[in-house]
């Protein structure tokens, strides 16, 4: 799978607000807020990939590793473009989460063994870089969506905390 990431700079105020919220409501909820905001942005990448994914005109039978025969219909590749998000709730380094990684959001084509040949091409097939194009064209849009989503969630949480702590 093509593995790339984006760094969002200028979020010091949001980071401070998230840390303050984490003290009040707990780290799990704060990291969940961040993961869901990033997932909203990742959906923009997914939409770009699905829009430009190539589609075959033929139906074909393929043999799986287990020996079963599976029918691949037009639109199969598009159906495998997904967003997968997870949050590191323990806060420690694991196989999935590296050191300091809190949220992991992946966008891509999952469980399609021939995706590399489609994306980069072969000697017999011309490259169709729909994944790389989606990342190039939509990165600015994704950053805006993540910033807005995170700011919205932080403001809602701050209002809830203020309402809860307001003397009666």
Secondary structure, DSSP 8 states (H G I E B T S, - for coil): ---------S-HHHHHHHHHHHHHH-HHHHHHHHHHHHHHHHHHHHHHHHHH----SS-EEEE-TTS-EEEE-TTHHHHTEEEEEEE-SS-S--SSS-TT--EEEEEEE-S-TTHHHHHH--SSS----HHHHHHHHHHHHHHHHHHHHHHHHHHHHHHHHHHHHS--
